[in-house]
Amino acid sequence: MSFARLKRCVTAGLFAVLVSGAVHCVLQPTCAFAQEAELTRKVKNRVAPVYPDIARRMNIAGTVKVVVVVAPNGSLKSTKIMGGHPLLVTAAVDALKKWKFETASEESTGVVEFKFQSEQ
């Protein structure tokens, strides 16, 4: 297979993946790409993430964005990572699992952000 043909095949494949992802987001209103709203549900018990030692030693800093779905009883129902370094994502999700929210009549969805900064 020539390089030009391989390039066309890869380009066509990437385009198909992008289009199918966009269609999925249109059909699924809770898709992470479409969800940018900050979570408005009040937190009753907030636990701060533990900055991983290895991330600190490597001067890894940044923001972790997580789409969360909170059940009516105030517990965390699900999470979906929108961005962040993998070492920091683990710490953020571990902390989120310990959060407790106020109760409500229905589930809530929104984005929670954690900012990790190395101390120098």
Secondary structure by P-SEA (a helix, b strand, c coil): ccaaaaaaaaaaaaaaaaaaaaaaaaacccccccccccccccccbbbbbbccaaaaaacbbbbbbbbbbbcccccccccccccccaaaaaaaaaaaaabbbccccbbbbbbbbbbbbbcc
